[in-house]
């Protein structure tokens, strides 16, 4: 199982566009916000960028756009493995095919998250699973079977 934060080029473009267009804004502080660059929650006082993002798995009628946070300055990226801080609450898992269609969806509890991801990725049609917030439906990170 491979965990994917936002691609570095997407994060870099967001940082560069912050404050220059309506879809990228600097946020002075949003402690607790899930960061898609390093897959942890923001700490108090960390400057962030909030922008809209469309995950790559869903296409056509399944394509979605939603708000995501990243650090305003380069960070070390994720530590690897399932991100602990983003795995402590129930999550919606959406499995996608290579054609961008939803294959299945699961409501995963923290204690079943890893097993639920493995079960979805075991289907030969599934190429990616999106992990999303239960409360807001926001994209958090992607998982592939690589």
Secondary structure, 3 states (H helix, E strand, C coil): CEEECCCHHHHHHHHHHCCCECCEEEECCCCCCEECCCCEECCCCCCEEEEEECCCCCCHHHCCCEEEEEECCCCCCCCCCCCHHHCCCCEEEEEEECCCCEEEEEEECCCCHHHHHHHHHCCCCEEEEEEEECCCCCEEEEEECC
